[in-house]
């Protein structure tokens, strides 16, 4: 489900609004970073080293999809110009 949502988010927000600057001041996107993306990255980073019980789907989501959307988001020339995080 998260994978589909990230693909939707990437298309609707990042691909279409990255040129319009609004996304960088949007409370919604920063809330996603704080309440979802960072939480999932933390879960992967603090997972036990036992590979037999690893959540491979979550790892794949964080390593591939999440990193892709974060890279796309912050590679925009407008990301440096955002005024405030609301």
C-alpha positions in Angstrom: 0.0 0.0 0.0 2.8 2.4 0.9 4.5 1.7 -2.4 1.4 2.7 -4.4 0.9 5.8 -2.3 4.5 6.9 -2.8 4.1 6.4 -6.6 0.9 8.5 -6.4 2.5 11.1 -4.3 5.5 11.3 -6.7 3.3 11.8 -9.7 0.7 14.1 -8.2 2.8 16.3 -6.0 6.5 16.0 -7.0 6.2 15.7 -10.8 3.4 18.3 -11.2 4.0 20.8 -8.4 7.8 20.7 -8.2 7.9 23.6 -10.7 5.3 25.6 -8.8 7.0 25.9 -5.5 3.9 25.3 -3.4 4.8 21.8 -2.3 7.8 23.1 -0.4 5.6 25.2 1.9 2.8 22.6 2.2 2.1 21.3 5.7 1.0 18.0 4.2 4.3 17.1 2.6 6.3 18.0 5.7 3.9 16.1 7.9 4.5 13.0 5.7 8.2 13.4 6.1 7.9 13.7 9.9 5.1 11.2 10.7 5.7 8.5 8.0 8.9 8.7 6.1 11.2 9.3 9.1 9.3 6.7 11.1 9.8 4.0 8.4 13.5 4.9 7.9 13.9 4.7 11.7 12.3 1.2 11.8 14.7 0.0 9.1 17.7 1.6 10.7 17.0 0.1 14.2 15.8 -3.3 13.0 17.6 -6.3 14.6 20.5 -7.6 12.6 18.8 -11.0 12.3 18.2 -11.3 8.5 15.9 -14.3 8.9 13.2 -12.0 10.4 13.9 -8.9 8.4 11.0 -6.9 7.0 12.2 -7.1 3.4 9.2 -5.3 2.0 9.8 -2.3 4.3 13.5 -2.3 3.6 12.8 -2.3 -0.2 10.2 0.5 0.2 12.7 2.7 2.2 15.7 2.0 0.1 14.1 2.3 -3.3 10.8 4.2 -3.3 11.3 6.5 -0.3 14.9 7.5 -1.3 13.7 8.2 -4.8 11.0 10.6 -3.7 13.2 12.3 -1.2 16.0 12.7 -3.8 13.5 14.1 -6.4 12.0 16.4 -3.8 15.3 17.9 -2.7 16.9 18.0 -6.1 14.5 20.7 -7.3 16.0 24.2 -7.5 12.9 25.3 -5.6 13.7 23.3 -2.5 16.4 25.8 -1.5 14.1 28.7 -1.9 11.3 27.5 0.4 10.7 30.2 2.9 9.3 28.4 5.9 8.1 25.0 7.0 4.6 25.4 8.2 
